[in-house]
Amino acid sequence: MPNPALLHHNETQFAKSIVALAPGMWTAVGYAASTQHMIEGAQSVTIIDTSESTSAAANVLAEFRKLTAKPVGRIIYTHSHRDHISGATVFCEGKDIPILASAGFDSDLVGQDDTRIAPNEALGRRTMAQFGIGLSPEERISLGCGPGDRPMQGMGAGHIPPNELVAADRDIDLDGVEARLIHVPGETADHMAVWLPGPKVLFPGDNWYHAFPNLYAIRGTPYRDFAAWADSLQVLADLDAEVLAPGHTQPVFGADKVREVLVTTREAILHVMRHTAEGMNAGLPMDDIVATLTLPNDLGDKPWLGEFYGKAAWSARAYASGTLGWYDGNPTHLGTLSSATRARHIADLAGGAEALVAQANATSDLQWRLELCDHLIALGHPAEPLKAATMIALAETEINATARNTYLWEAKRLGEGAAS
């Protein structure tokens, strides 16, 4: 059975709903991987973020049309990730309207230049694993940041590049609604929050959601600047918003609660940075730094810091690599052994490959079993079925949706490879 906490997170954060934020302002939750927001002006509406697919966007627009028939006058992208920019054609309804984004708008998933040398196939494969593309709804409980069961038709098909780039923080009139666009680099460098000072409603994009922040995405991303993200959370907290409508998960209401979730998330990021830096300064192995990393009690008990999407251990590794690179200061790691050579040495120590097989079958430590399976596979031993079964067992314990999806997706791929 899947982790009960992950099931509860899915049920409470991604149930389909149109949530009223303030008079004339709504958020659509659970219709897509991300949320979409509508602000009603005098003669038109503003849409903030447009979902990952044209089918999801059409469903959201149909719900918004039950609230107002006013045309969409403008679209604002909080940032360039695909799940926020891929339904614009639906919301534009065939009209040429302003589409605003940060001047640094630069999507790593849309408009890739295939002529440039890049591990695009690896990125695509790992993206499918992280989001469980091809898994059943029962297998893919959620995305960690959104519902697993959602429409996929027209994925990425409705993107329109922004035609109005915002280079500095500025005030803007949303057809009678006063707003301010604020640059807040975090999950991406091009993040731009939308702040409505009148009703005190804040749209932070993906710089906050109800889960431990995805400081490193296992699909593969360039370094996300932890310090900048933490600083941006302080900027957002200091606005004293009364409503927080994130790019994923349910809105947060009440000035005290909004400040608490933003400040504690900032503190969690700083804790990961501090713990990792101290361990690196002490010359500790990265595995030991990760093994001793836990959030303090006053942070670890916060529901919005559950590791449903991001994970502290992954974040520590990303911070170390992003600040000082891959070398961990241990000269042993300046050289290398191939996986097959290392596996032969391990097998020799154990008394042969059959001894490794016996250990892999006997141990209750699932992570150690996976590592032993990798050694056996490197030696040409048919350990793929055992590795797949172990990943499935790990998936059932995982609170982290992206880890669960990856375990199940890779187990299925391994099974298909062994059968072919």
Buried (B, 14 or more C-beta within 10 A) or exposed (E): EBBEBBEEBBEEBBEEBBBEBBEBBBBBBBBBBBBBBBBBBEEBBBBBBBBBBBBBBBBBBEBBEEBBEBEBBBBBBBBBBBBBBBBBBBBBEEEEBEBBBBBBBBBBBBEEEEEEEEEEEEBBBBBBBBBBBBBEEEBBBBBBBBBBBBBEEBBBBBBBBBEBBBEEBEEBEBBEBEBBBBBBBBBBBBBBBBBBBEBBBBBBBBBBBBBBBBBBBBBBBEEBBBEBBBBBBEBBBEBEBBBBBBBBBBBBBEBEBBBBBBBBBBBBBBBBBEBBBEBBEEEBBBEEBBEEBEBEEEBEEBBBBBBBBBBBBBBBBBBBBBBEEEEBEEEEEEEEEEEEEBBBEBBEEBEEBEBBBBBBEEBEEBEEBBBBBBBBBBBEBEBBBBBBBBBBBBBEBBBBBBBBBBBBBBBBBBBEEEEE
